[in-house]
Amino acid sequence: MKMLKLVCEYSKKYKFDISFYIFIVVITWSFAILNPILIGKYLDILINHKNINYIINFIELLFFIKFVEVITIYFKSIISARIKTFIAFDLNNFILEHVKKIAIKIF
């Protein structure tokens, strides 16, 4: 429990990054939910519509959505690595400073 409190204490410095990360995760989840629905509609359009322009427009929409999804996943990875690195660095620095304060007699 103490370790969790310590991690929470050091993660407070990165509130903005963590909240932005959560926002991007929610967007990524929405894309994951939206993809099967759009692919099902795409198959319905292929079966029912004979208008090629409508099919091309829908393919362009799918391409745009996938492109935005790839960009959000990229930013999610970058922000995740940034948060993990900074918090790990802060914790390692705290542990090192704490070990320096311990008396040599203990060892």
Order of alpha helices (4+ residues) and beta strands (2+ residues): alpha-alpha-alpha
